[in-house]
Amino acid sequence: MGHAAGSASALAQFNAMGLGGWVLVDLALNWGGWALAAALKTERFYDLVGSLSFVTLTIGSLALAGPITARKLLVSCMVGLWAGRLGSYLVARVHKVGKDSRFDEVKHQPAMFLFYWTMQALWVFITLTPVLLINTATVAKPLRWFDAPGVCLWASGLMLEAVADWQKDQWRAKPQNKGEQQGEGGRFITTGLWGISRHPNYLGEMMLWWGVFFTCVAGFSKPQHLASVASPLFVMLLLRYVSGVPILERQADQRWGSEAEYQAYKASTPVLVPDLSRLFKSDPSL
């Protein structure tokens, strides 16, 4: 009896912390991952811990913060499906390649390595904030027809990202496209979705998080919860201007910048949003 009462009291105290409690869980997971990774000087489970952080915070907030409603279950499943798909893809990729070049130097510098793990924790929490607000809400708002666009946007983004990743894997699997290092494409891909966008996978990632946010909006119980629009905005800004597009564009310029074929591809293919009008022109060069 005393043990049960103590557990109930601890749970009540944790829920009383609101989102602050989940910040601590998030940091504990990623700092624990850093401690092990720094000791082993490896980055091979960085993406795994990131995905598990999303899943842990989502399932935990769903299970511990009151009755499960349709909206809570829906947005939690949206995150879970995304994390399972992308997480398994990234883990399989680093296992196949044997390393993640982003960490070639920093994994030997514990303090800088900790910075990377802390930034991952920050990424998890900010991105997941709308879902955490829904899952910890005490006021339940039912799903309505106007939630459908958000779900459709999420589904479209998830499919776009998955197809783009699959197409690039198929491209890299061909011997003539392999680079000098295992797992790196020796040639730049211009087929499929990559023929209409230079980074269709990142476009899909941006779309799906806007979809999650819009599915959460109608369930917010306080006007200040709208500030969680920082989630999709953060994803957009991070991928477009910090860790995604700029890094890959710079690497591509270094490898193929002197080639006329690459310059033509870059000039005719948008960075993110495709120019769909080109698909309806008889002359594809227009």
PAZAPA-4460 file (N, C-alpha, C; in steps of 0.05 Angstrom, whole numbers, plus 32768, in hexadecimal, padded with zeros to 4 digits):
% residues 286
    n_x    n_y    n_z   ca_x   ca_y   ca_z    c_x    c_y    c_z   seq   type   mol
   8011   7FE8   8000   8000   8000   8000   8011   8019   8000     1      M     A
   8026   8019   8012   8038   8030   8014   8047   8034   7FFA     2      G     A
   8050   801E   7FED   805F   8020   7FD4   804E   802C   7FBE     3      H     A
   8035   8023   7FBD   8022   802D   7FA8   801C   804A   7FAD     4      A     A
   8019   8052   7FC6   8014   806E   7FCC   802C   8080   7FC5     5      A     A
   8044   8075   7FCA   805C   8084   7FC3   805F   8087   7FA5     6      G     A
   8058   8072   7F96   805A   8073   7F79   8046   8087   7F6E     7      S     A
   802E   8087   7F79   8019   809A   7F70   8021   80B6   7F76     8      A     A
   802E   80BA   7F8D   8037   80D5   7F95   804D   80DF   7F82     9      S     A
   8060   80CD   7F7C   8076   80D4   7F6A   806B   80DB   7F4E    10      A     A
   8057   80CB   7F45   804C   80D0   7F2B   803E   80EB   7F2A    11      L     A
   802F   80F1   7F40   8021   810B   7F42   8035   8122   7F42    12      A     A
   804B   811F   7F50   8060   8134   7F50   806C   8137   7F35    13      Q     A
   8071   8121   7F27   807C   8123   7F0C   8069   8131   7EF9    14      F     A
   8050   8129   7EFA   803C   8136   7EE8   8039   8154   7EEF    15      N     A
   803D   815B   7F08   803A   8177   7F11   8051   8188   7F05    16      A     A
   8067   817B   7EFD   807D   8189   7EF1   8076   8192   7ED4    17      M     A
   8061   8187   7EC9   805A   818D   7EAD   806F   8184   7E9A    18      G     A
   8075   8195   7E86   8089   818E   7E72   80A5   818D   7E7D    19      L     A
   80A9   819A   7E94   80C4   819A   7EA0   80CD   817E   7EA7    20      G     A
   80BB   816D   7EAF   80C2   8152   7EB6   80CC   8143   7E9D    21      G     A
   80C0   8148   7E86   80C8   813A   7E6E   80E2   8146   7E63    22      W     A
   80E8   815F   7E69   8103   816A   7E62   8118   815A   7E70    23      V     A
   8114   8154   7E8A   8127   8145   7E9A   812B   8129   7E8F    24      L     A
   8115   811C   7E88   8116   8101   7E7C   8126   8101   7E62    25      V     A
   8120   8115   7E52   812E   8119   7E38   814C   811C   7E3C    26      D     A
   8153   812E   7E4E   8170   8132   7E53   817D   8119   7E5F    27      L     A
   816F   810C   7E71   817B   80F3   7E7D   8181   80DE   7E68    28      A     A
   816E   80DB   7E55   8173   80C7   7E3F   818B   80CF   7E2E    29      L     A
   818D   80E8   7E26   81A2   80F0   7E14   81BD   80F3   7E22    30      N     A
   81BD   80FD   7E3A   81D6   80FE   7E49   81E0   80E3   7E50    31      W     A
   81CE   80D0   7E56   81D6   80B5   7E5B   81E2   80A8   7E42    32      G     A
   81D5   80AE   7E2B   81E0   80A5   7E11   81FC   80B1   7E0C    33      G     A
   81FF   80CB   7E13   8219   80D7   7E0F   822F   80CA   7E20    34      W     A
   8228   80C4   7E39   823C   80B9   7E4C   8247   809E   7E40    35      A     A
   8235   808E   7E36   823D   8074   7E2B   824C   8078   7E11    36      L     A
   8241   808A   7E00   824E   808F   7DE6   826A   809B   7DE9    37      A     A
   826D   80AD   7DFC   8287   80BA   7E00   829B   80A5   7E0B    38      A     A
   8292   8093   7E1C   82A4   807F   7E26   82AD   806C   7E10    39      A     A
   829B   8065   7DFE   82A1   8053   7DE8   82AC   8061   7DCF    40      L     A
   82AB   807C   7DD0   82B3   808C   7DB9   82A5   8083   7D9F    41      K     A
   828B   8082   7DA1   827A   8079   7D8A   8262   808B   7D88    42      T     A
   8258   808E   7D6F   8240   809D   7D6A   822A   808B   7D60    43      E     A
   822E   8071   7D60   821D   805E   7D52   8201   805C   7D5D    44      R     A
   81FD   8064   7D76   81E1   8063   7D80   81D6   807F   7D87    45      F     A
   81E2   8093   7D7B   81D8   80AF   7D7E   81BB   80B1   7D74    46      Y     A
   81B6   80A9   7D5B   819B   80AA   7D4F   8188   8098   7D5E    47      D     A
   8192   8081   7D67   8180   806E   7D76   8175   807B   7D8F    48      L     A
   8187   8088   7D9E   817E   8096   7DB7   816B   80AD   7DB1    49      V     A
   8170   80BB   7D9B   815E   80D0   7D93   8142   80C6   7D8E    50      G     A
   8141   80B0   7D7F   8126   80A5   7D78   8119   809A   7D92    51      S     A
   8128   808D   7DA3   811D   8082   7DBC   8114   8098   7DCE    52      L     A
   8121   80B0   7DCD   8118   80C7   7DDD   80FD   80D0   7DD4    53      S     A
   80F8   80D2   7DBA   80DE   80D9   7DB0   80C9   80C5   7DB9    54      F     A
   80CF   80AC   7DB6   80BC   8097   7DBD   80B6   8096   7DDC    55      V     A
   80CC   8099   7DEC   80C9   8098   7E09   80B8   80AF   7E13    56      T     A
   80BD   80C7   7E0A   80AE   80DE   7E13   8091   80DD   7E09    57      L     A
   808D   80D3   7DF1   8072   80D1   7DE6   8061   80BC   7DF5    58      T     A
   806C   80A4   7DF8   805D   808F   7E06   805A   8096   7E24    59      I     A
   8070   80A1   7E2F   806E   80A7   7E4C   8059   80BC   7E52    60      G     A
   8059   80D2   7E42   8045   80E7   7E46   8028   80DD   7E40    61      S     A
   8026   80CA   7E2E   800C   80BF   7E28   8001   80AE   7E3F    62      L     A
   8013   809F   7E4B   800B   808B   7E5F   8008   8097   7E7B    63      A     A
   8017   80AC   7E81   8019   80B5   7E9D   8008   80CE   7EA3    64      L     A
   7FFE   80DC   7E8F   7FF2   80F6   7E94   7FD4   80F6   7E91    65      A     A
   7FC6   80E1   7E99   7FA9   80E2   7E98   7F9D   80CF   7E84    66      G     A
   7F83   80D0   7E80   7F76   80BD   7E6E   7F7E   80C1   7E51    67      P     A
   7F80   80AB   7E43   7F88   80AC   7E27   7F70   80B2   7E15    68      I     A
   7F72   80C7   7E05   7F5D   80D0   7DF4   7F64   80CA   7DD7    69      T     A
   7F51   80CD   7DC5   7F56   80C7   7DA8   7F6C   80D9   7D9D    70      A     A
   7F6C   80F3   7DA4   7F80   8106   7D9A   7F9C   80FF   7DA5    71      R     A
   7F9D   80F9   7DBF   7FB7   80F1   7DCB   7FC2   80D8   7DBD    72      K     A
   7FB1   80C5   7DB8   7FBA   80AC   7DAB   7FC2   80B1   7D8F    73      L     A
   7FB4   80C2   7D80   7FBA   80C8   7D64   7FD5   80D5   7D62    74      L     A
   7FD9   80EC   7D70   7FF2   80FA   7D6D   800A   80EA   7D77    75      V     A
   8005   80D9   7D8B   801B   80C7   7D95   8022   80B2   7D80    76      S     A
   800E   80A8   7D73   8014   8094   7D5E   8022   80A1   7D46    77      C     A
   801B   80BA   7D40   8029   80C8   7D2A   8047   80CB   7D30    78      M     A
   804D   80D2   7D49   8069   80D4   7D51   8077   80B9   7D51    79      V     A
   8069   80A5   7D5C   8074   808A   7D5E   807A   807E   7D43    80      G     A
   8069   8082   7D2F   806D   8077   7D14   8085   8085   7D07    81      L     A
   8086   80A0   7D0B   809D   80AF   7CFF   80B7   80A6   7D0C    82      W     A
   80B8   80A5   7D27   80D0   809E   7D35   80D9   8082   7D2E    83      A     A
   80C6   806F   7D2C   80CE   8054   7D24   80D9   8052   7D08    84      G     A
   80CD   8060   7CF6   80D6   805F   7CDA   80F1   806C   7CD6    85      R     A
   80F3   8085   7CDF   810C   8094   7CDC   8123   8089   7CED    86      L     A
   811C   8082   7D06   8130   8077   7D18   813C   805D   7D0E    87      G     A
   812C   804B   7D05   8136   8031   7CFA   8147   8036   7CE1    88      S     A
   813F   8049   7CD1   814E   8050   7CB8   816A   805B   7CBF    89      Y     A
   816B   806E   7CD2   8184   807A   7CD9   8197   8066   7CE7    90      L     A
   818B   8056   7CF9   819C   8042   7D07   81A7   802E   7CF3    91      V     A
   8196   8025   7CE0   81A0   8011   7CCC   81B6   801E   7CBB    92      A     A
   81B3   8038   7CB5   81C6   8045   7CA3   81E1   8047   7CB1    93      R     A
   81E2   8050   7CCA   81FB   8053   7CD8   8208   8038   7CDD    94      V     A
   81F8   8023   7CE1   8202   8008   7CE4   820F   7FFF   7CCB    95      H     A
   8203   8005   7CB4   820D   7FFD   7C9A   8227   800C   7C93    96      K     A
   8227   8026   7C98   823E   8036   7C91   8255   8032   7CA5    97      V     A
   824D   802E   7CBF   8261   802A   7CD4   8268   8042   7CE3    98      G     A
   825E   805A   7CDB   8263   8072   7CE9   8250   8088   7CDF    99      K     A
   8250   809E   7CEE   8242   80B7   7CE6   8257   80CD   7CE4   100      D     A
   825D   80D6   7CCC   8273   80E9   7CC7   8270   8103   7CD7   101      S     A
   8258   8109   7CE0   8254   8121   7CF0   8264   8121   7D0A   102      R     A
   826A   8108   7D14   8277   8105   7D2E   8294   80FB   7D2C   103      F     A
   82A0   80FC   7D15   82BB   80F2   7D12   82CE   80FE   7D26   104      D     A
   82CC   8118   7D2B   82DE   8126   7D3D   82D2   8129   7D59   105      E     A
   82B9   8131   7D5B   82AD   8138   7D75   82AA   8120   7D88   106      V     A
   82A9   8108   7D7D   82A6   80F1   7D8F   82BE   80EC   7DA0   107      K     A
   82D4   80F9   7D99   82ED   80F8   7DA9   82F0   8111   7DBB   108      H     A
   82DC   8122   7DBB   82DC   813A   7DCC   82C3   813A   7DDD   109      Q     A
   82C5   812E   7DF5   82AD   812A   7E06   829B   8142   7E0A   110      P     A
   82A7   815A   7E0F   8297   8172   7E13   8287   8179   7DFB   111      A     A
   8293   8179   7DE3   8285   817F   7DCB   8271   816A   7DC4   112      M     A
   8278   8151   7DC9   8266   813B   7DC5   824D   813E   7DD6   113      F     A
   8250   8147   7DEF   8239   814C   7E00   8227   8162   7DF5   114      L     A
   8233   8176   7DE8   8223   818B   7DDB   8211   817F   7DC6   115      F     A
   821B   816D   7DB6   820B   8160   7DA1   81F4   8150   7DAD   116      Y     A
   81F9   8142   7DC3   81E4   8132   7DD0   81CF   8145   7DDD   117      W     A
   81D9   815B   7DE8   81C6   816E   7DF4   81B5   817B   7DDF   118      T     A
   81C0   8181   7DC8   81B1   818D   7DB2   819C   8179   7DA8   119      M     A
   81A3   815F   7DA9   818F   814B   7DA1   8177   814B   7DB5   120      Q     A
   817E   814D   7DCE   8168   814E   7DE3   8157   8167   7DDE   121      A     A
   8163   817D   7DD8   8154   8196   7DD2   8142   8192   7DBA   122      L     A
   814D   8186   7DA5   813E   8180   7D8C   8125   816F   7D93   123      W     A
   8129   815A   7DA3   8113   8148   7DAA   80FD   8158   7DB8   124      V     A
   8105   8167   7DCD   80F1   8174   7DDD   80E2   818A   7DCE   125      F     A
   80F0   819B   7DC0   80E3   81B1   7DB1   80D0   81A5   7D9C   126      I     A
   80D9   8191   7D8D   80C9   8185   7D78   80B0   8177   7D83   127      T     A
   80B3   816C   7D9B   809D   815C   7DA6   808A   816C   7DB8   128      L     A
   8090   8186   7DBC   8080   8196   7DCE   8062   8195   7DC8   129      T     A
   8058   8198   7DAF   803B   8197   7DAB   802F   817D   7DB5   130      P     A
   803C   8167   7DB0   8032   814D   7DB8   8032   814A   7DD6   131      V     A
   8047   8154   7DE3   8048   8153   7E01   8032   8164   7E0D   132      L     A
   802C   817B   7E01   8016   818C   7E0B   7FFB   817D   7E09   133      L     A
   7FF7   816F   7DF3   7FDE   8160   7DF0   7FDD   8149   7E03   134      I     A
   7FF3   813A   7E06   7FF2   8122   7E17   7FF1   8128   7E34   135      N     A
   7FFA   8140   7E3C   7FF9   8147   7E59   7FE1   8159   7E5F   136      T     A
   7FD0   815E   7E4C   7FB9   816F   7E50   7FA4   8161   7E61   137      A     A
   7F97   8170   7E72   7F81   8165   7E83   7F66   816A   7E76   138      T     A
   7F65   817B   7E62   7F4C   8181   7E53   7F4E   8172   7E39   139      V     A
   7F3B   8160   7E34   7F3B   8150   7E1C   7F28   815C   7E07   140      A     A
   7F33   8161   7DEF   7F23   816C   7DD9   7F21   8157   7DC3   141      K     A
   7F09   8150   7DBB   7F06   813A   7DA7   7F11   8141   7D8C   142      P     A
   7F16   812D   7D7C   7F1F   8131   7D61   7F07   813B   7D50   143      L     A
   7F0D   814D   7D3D   7EF9   8158   7D2B   7F03   8155   7D0E   144      R     A
   7EF1   815A   7CFC   7EF8   8158   7CDF   7F0F   8169   7CD8   145      W     A
   7F12   8181   7CE5   7F27   8193   7CDD   7F42   818A   7CE7   146      F     A
   7F44   8174   7CF5   7F5E   8168   7CFC   7F69   8158   7CE5   147      D     A
   7F58   8151   7CD1   7F61   8140   7CBB   7F78   814C   7CAB   148      A     A
   7F77   8167   7CA5   7F8D   8172   7C95   7FA9   816E   7CA2   149      P     A
   7FAA   8170   7CBC   7FC3   816C   7CCA   7FCD   8150   7CC7   150      G     A
   7FBA   813D   7CCA   7FC2   8121   7CC7   7FCB   811B   7CAB   151      V     A
   7FBD   8126   7C97   7FC4   8122   7C7B   7FE0   812E   7C75   152      C     A
   7FE5   8146   7C80   7FFF   8152   7C7C   8015   8141   7C88   153      L     A
   8010   8137   7CA0   8024   8125   7CAD   8029   810C   7C9C   154      W     A
   8013   80FF   7C93   8016   80E7   7C83   8025   80EC   7C69   155      A     A
   801F   8103   7C5C   802D   810A   7C43   804A   810E   7C48   156      S     A
   8051   811C   7C5E   806D   8121   7C64   807C   8107   7C6B   157      G     A
   806F   80F6   7C7A   807B   80DC   7C81   8081   80CC   7C68   158      L     A
   806D   80CB   7C56   8071   80BB   7C3E   8087   80C7   7C2C   159      M     A
   8087   80E2   7C2A   809B   80F0   7C1A   80B7   80EA   7C24   160      L     A
   80BA   80EB   7C3E   80D4   80E6   7C4B   80DD   80C9   7C47   161      E     A
   80CB   80B7   7C4B   80D1   809A   7C48   80D8   8093   7C2B   162      A     A
   80C9   809D   7C18   80CE   8097   7BFC   80E9   80A3   7BF4   163      V     A
   80EE   80BB   7BFC   8107   80C8   7BF5   811F   80B9   7C00   164      A     A
   811D   80B0   7C19   8133   809F   7C24   8136   8085   7C15   165      D     A
   8120   8079   7C0E   8121   805F   7BFF   812E   8063   7BE4   166      W     A
   8126   8079   7BD6   8131   807E   7BBC   814F   8083   7BBD   167      Q     A
   8158   8092   7BD1   8175   8096   7BD4   8184   807C   7BDA   168      K     A
   8178   806B   7BEB   8185   8051   7BF1   8188   8040   7BD7   169      D     A
   8173   8040   7BC7   8174   8031   7BAE   8189   803C   7B9C   170      Q     A
   818C   8056   7B9B   81A0   8064   7B8B   81BC   805C   7B94   171      W     A
   81C0   805D   7BAE   81DB   8057   7BB9   81E2   803A   7BB6   172      R     A
   81CE   8029   7BB4   81D4   800C   7BB1   81E0   8004   7B97   173      A     A
   81DD   8016   7B83   81E8   8010   7B68   8206   8016   7B68   174      K     A
   8216   8003   7B5F   8234   8006   7B60   823E   801F   7B53   175      P     A
   8231   8027   7B3D   823B   803F   7B2E   8236   8059   7B3E   176      Q     A
   8226   8058   7B53   8220   8070   7B62   822F   8071   7B7D   177      N     A
   823E   805C   7B84   824B   805B   7B9D   8263   806E   7B9D   178      K     A
   8269   8079   7BB5   8281   8089   7BB8   8298   8079   7BC2   179      G     A
   82AE   8087   7BC9   82C5   8079   7BD2   82C1   806E   7BEE   180      E     A
   82B0   807A   7BFE   82AB   8070   7C19   8291   8060   7C19   181      Q     A
   8290   804B   7C28   8279   803A   7C29   8260   804A   7C32   182      Q     A
   824A   8046   7C24   8231   8052   7C2C   822D   806E   7C22   183      G     A
   8242   807B   7C15   823F   8096   7C0A   823A   8095   7BEC   184      E     A
   8226   80A4   7BE3   8221   80A4   7BC6   8237   80B2   7BB7   185      G     A
   8243   80A5   7BA3   8258   80B1   7B94   824E   80C6   7B80   186      G     A
   8235   80C3   7B78   8228   80D6   7B66   8210   80E2   7B74   187      R     A
   8208   80FA   7B6B   81F0   8106   7B77   81D7   80FB   7B69   188      F     A
   81C2   80F8   7B79   81AA   80EC   7B6F   8198   8101   7B63   189      I     A
   818D   80FB   7B4B   817B   810E   7B3D   8161   8100   7B34   190      T     A
   815C   80E8   7B3E   8145   80D9   7B36   812F   80DA   7B4B   191      T     A
   8117   80D2   7B43   8101   80D1   7B56   80FB   80EC   7B63   192      G     A
   80F5   80EC   7B7D   80F0   8105   7B8B   8107   8118   7B8B   193      L     A
   811F   810C   7B88   8137   811C   7B88   813B   812C   7B6E   194      W     A
   812A   8126   7B5A   812B   8134   7B41   811A   814E   7B42   195      G     A
   8109   8151   7B57   80F8   8168   7B59   80FE   8178   7B73   196      I     A
   810E   816D   7B85   8117   817A   7B9D   8132   8170   7BA5   197      S     A
   8144   8182   7BAD   815F   8178   7BB5   815F   816B   7BD1   198      R     A
   814A   8170   7BE0   8148   8165   7BFB   812C   815D   7C02   199      H     A
   8120   814A   7BF3   8104   8143   7BF8   80FF   8136   7C13   200      P     A
   8114   8128   7C1E   8111   811C   7C39   810D   8132   7C4E   201      N     A
   811C   8148   7C4C   8119   815D   7C5F   80FE   816B   7C5C   202      Y     A
   80F5   816E   7C43   80DB   817A   7C3F   80C5   8169   7C4D   203      L     A
   80C8   814E   7C4A   80B5   813C   7C57   80B6   813F   7C76   204      G     A
   80CE   8142   7C81   80D1   8145   7C9E   80C3   815F   7CA7   205      E     A
   80C7   8174   7C99   80BA   818E   7CA0   809B   818B   7C9F   206      M     A
   8091   817F   7C89   8074   817C   7C86   8068   816C   7C9C   207      M     A
   8074   8156   7CA4   8068   8144   7CB8   8066   8151   7CD3   208      L     A
   807A   8162   7CDA   8078   816F   7CF4   8064   8186   7CF4   209      W     A
   8060   8193   7CDD   804A   81A6   7CDC   802F   8197   7CDE   210      W     A
   802E   817F   7CD3   8016   816F   7CD5   8010   8167   7CF2   211      G     A
   8025   8160   7D01   8021   8159   7D1E   8017   8172   7D2D   212      V     A
   8023   8189   7D28   801B   81A1   7D36   7FFE   81A8   7D30   213      F     A
   7FF6   81A7   7D17   7FDA   81AE   7D10   7FC6   819A   7D1C   214      F     A
   7FCE   8181   7D1F   7FBD   816D   7D2C   7FBA   8172   7D4A   215      T     A
   7FCE   817F   7D55   7FCE   8185   7D72   7FBE   819F   7D78   216      C     A
   7FBE   81B2   7D65   7FB4   81CD   7D6B   7F98   81CC   7D77   217      V     A
   7F85   81BD   7D6B   7F6A   81BE   7D74   7F67   81B1   7D90   218      A     A
   7F7B   81A4   7D9A   7F7A   8198   7DB4   7F87   81A8   7DCA   219      G     A
   7F93   81BF   7DC2   7FA0   81D0   7DD6   7F8B   81DC   7DE9   220      F     A
   7F91   81DD   7E02   7F7E   81E8   7E16   7F84   8204   7E1F   221      S     A
   7F9C   820E   7E17   7FA3   8229   7E1F   7FAF   8238   7E06   222      K     A
   7FA9   8252   7E04   7FB3   8261   7DED   7FD2   8260   7DEA   223      P     A
   7FE0   8260   7E01   7FFD   8260   7E01   8009   8246   7DF5   224      Q     A
   7FF8   8232   7DF3   8002   8219   7DE7   8008   821C   7DCA   225      H     A
   7FFD   8231   7DBE   8002   8236   7DA1   8020   823D   7D9D   226      L     A
   802D   8244   7DB2   804A   824A   7DB0   805A   8232   7DA8   227      A     A
   804D   821A   7DAA   805B   8202   7DA2   805E   8200   7D83   228      S     A
   8054   8215   7D75   805A   8216   7D58   8078   8218   7D54   229      V     A
   8087   821D   7D6A   80A4   821C   7D69   80AE   8200   7D60   230      A     A
   809E   81EC   7D64   80A6   81D1   7D5C   80AA   81CE   7D3E   231      S     A
   8096   81D2   7D2D   809B   81D0   7D10   80AD   81E6   7D06   232      P     A
   80AC   81FE   7D12   80BE   8213   7D09   80DB   820C   7D0F   233      L     A
   80E0   8200   7D26   80FB   81F7   7D2E   8105   81E2   7D1A   234      F     A
   80F4   81CF   7D14   80FC   81BA   7D01   8103   81C6   7CE6   235      V     A
   80F2   81D9   7CDC   80F8   81E6   7CC2   8112   81F5   7CC2   236      M     A
   8116   8206   7CD7   812E   8216   7CD8   8147   8205   7CDC   237      L     A
   8145   81F0   7CEC   815C   81DF   7CF1   8164   81D1   7CD8   238      L     A
   8151   81C5   7CC9   8158   81B6   7CB1   8160   81C9   7C9A   239      L     A
   8153   81DF   7C98   8158   81F1   7C81   8171   8202   7C84   240      R     A
   8178   820A   7C9D   818D   821D   7CA0   81A4   8214   7CB3   241      Y     A
   81A1   81FD   7CC0   81B6   81F6   7CD3   81C2   81DA   7CCD   242      V     A
   81B4   81C5   7CD4   81C0   81AA   7CD4   81B9   8199   7CBC   243      S     A
   81A7   81A2   7CAB   819E   8191   7C95   81A8   819A   7C7A   244      G     A
   8199   81AB   7C6D   819F   81B5   7C52   81BA   81C1   7C50   245      V     A
   81C2   81D4   7C61   81DC   81E1   7C5D   81F4   81CE   7C5D   246      P     A
   81F3   81BA   7C6E   8209   81A7   7C70   820B   8196   7C56   247      I     A
   81F4   818C   7C4D   81F4   817B   7C35   81FA   818B   7C1C   248      L     A
   81F0   81A4   7C1B   81F6   81B5   7C04   8214   81BB   7C02   249      E     A
   8220   81C0   7C19   823C   81C6   7C1A   824D   81AD   7C12   250      R     A
   8245   8196   7C1B   8253   817E   7C14   8250   8178   7BF6   251      Q     A
   8238   817D   7BEB   8233   8178   7BCF   8243   818C   7BBE   252      A     A
   8245   81A5   7BC6   8255   81B8   7BB7   8272   81B1   7BB7   253      D     A
   827C   81A6   7BCD   8298   819E   7BCF   829E   8186   7BBC   254      Q     A
   828A   8174   7BBA   828F   815C   7BAA   828A   8160   7B8C   255      R     A
   8274   816F   7B86   826C   8170   7B69   826A   818D   7B5F   256      W     A
   8272   81A0   7B6F   826E   81BC   7B68   827B   81C4   7B4E   257      G     A
   8290   81B6   7B46   829E   81BD   7B2D   8291   81B0   7B14   258      S     A
   827D   819F   7B18   8271   8190   7B02   8259   81A0   7AF7   259      E     A
   8258   81A2   7ADD   8243   81B1   7ACF   8228   81A3   7AD4   260      A     A
   8228   8188   7AD5   8210   8179   7AD8   8203   817F   7AF4   261      E     A
   8214   8181   7B08   820A   8187   7B23   81FF   81A4   7B24   262      Y     A
   820E   81B6   7B18   8205   81D2   7B18   81EA   81D5   7B0A   263      Q     A
   81E6   81C5   7AF4   81CC   81C6   7AE6   81B6   81BA   7AF8   264      A     A
   81BC   81A5   7B06   81A8   8199   7B18   81A1   81AC   7B2E   265      Y     A
   81B5   81B9   7B39   81B1   81CC   7B4F   81A0   81E4   7B46   266      K     A
   81A6   81ED   7B2E   8198   8205   7B23   817B   81FF   7B1D   267      A     A
   8175   81E6   7B15   815A   81DF   7B0C   8148   81D2   7B21   268      S     A
   8154   81CA   7B38   8145   81BB   7B4C   8144   81CB   7B66   269      T     A
   812C   81D1   7B70   8129   81E0   7B89   8136   81D2   7BA0   270      P     A
   813E   81E1   7BB4   814A   81D6   7BCC   8136   81C4   7BDB   271      V     A
   811D   81CD   7BDE   8109   81BE   7BED   80EF   81BA   7BDE   272      L     A
   80E0   81D0   7BDB   80C5   81CD   7BCF   80C6   81CB   7BB1   273      V     A
   80BC   81B5   7BA6   80BE   81B1   7B88   80AD   81C6   7B79   274      P     A
   80B6   81CC   7B61   80A6   81DC   7B4F   8095   81C8   7B3F   275      D     A
   807E   81C3   7B49   806D   81AE   7B3D   8063   81B6   7B21   276      L     A
   8064   81CF   7B1A   805C   81D7   7AFF   806D   81CB   7AE9   277      S     A
   8086   81C5   7AF1   8099   81B9   7ADD   808F   819D   7AD4   278      R     A
   8080   8190   7AE6   8077   8175   7ADF   8063   8175   7AC8   279      L     A
   8056   818C   7AC4   8041   818D   7AB0   8049   819A   7A96   280      F     A
   8064   81A0   7A94   806E   81AB   7A7C   8079   8196   7A69   281      K     A
   8074   8199   7A50   807C   8184   7A3D   809A   8183   7A3B   282      S     A
   80A8   8199   7A3E   80C5   8199   7A3C   80D0   819A   7A59   283      D     A
   80DC   8184   7A62   80E5   8182   7A7E   80FC   8195   7A84   284      P     A
   8108   81A0   7A70   811E   81B3   7A75   8114   81CF   7A7B   285      S     A
   80FA   81D3   7A77   80EF   81EE   7A7B   80EC   81F3   7A99   286      L     A
***
